[in-house]
Amino acid sequence: MGAGITLQEIAKYRLSLPQLAGEIEQRAHVLGRIANDFEDVWWSVIQRMPLAFYVMPDLLGEAGFIRQLSSRLSEFAATVRSRDRAYERL
């Protein structure tokens, strides 16, 4: 089994720029929800067991990382949309 993707596989999933931007934006929203869930879990654990603050500080950091990734994906989707609009004006 090869590790690469064939041109036929790529062609099968060809998307227009607006479709691509939509797909990217959907993934960004999912990551944003995951970050919110991480934070919710962290705060609920901390409220019940305050000493957990010292045991699991990384979970809150991970939520921030995921939120940042979500934000960057949203920015990328916006860039793809703006490129599409620029191409339409040509």
Phi, psi and omega in degrees: 000124182280155181270344184273168177253133181279161177297327178295321178293320178296314181298326181298329184252020182299130181237153172286166180300316177297323178295317179298315179300319178297317178297317179296317180297321178299317180293323177297318179296320179297315179297322177298318178294322178297317178299317178298319179297318177302312181296318179300316179297315181302310182294323180293323178291317181297322179295324182277324182225087184303331179292341177296340178306322182278341183269325186231050179290337183294332181300320178292323176296321178296321178299318178296319178297315180295321178296320178295319177298317178301315180297317180294323176295320177297319177297321178295318178299319178296322178295318179298317179298318181292325176296319179299315178297322178295319178295323180295330181284344181290000000 
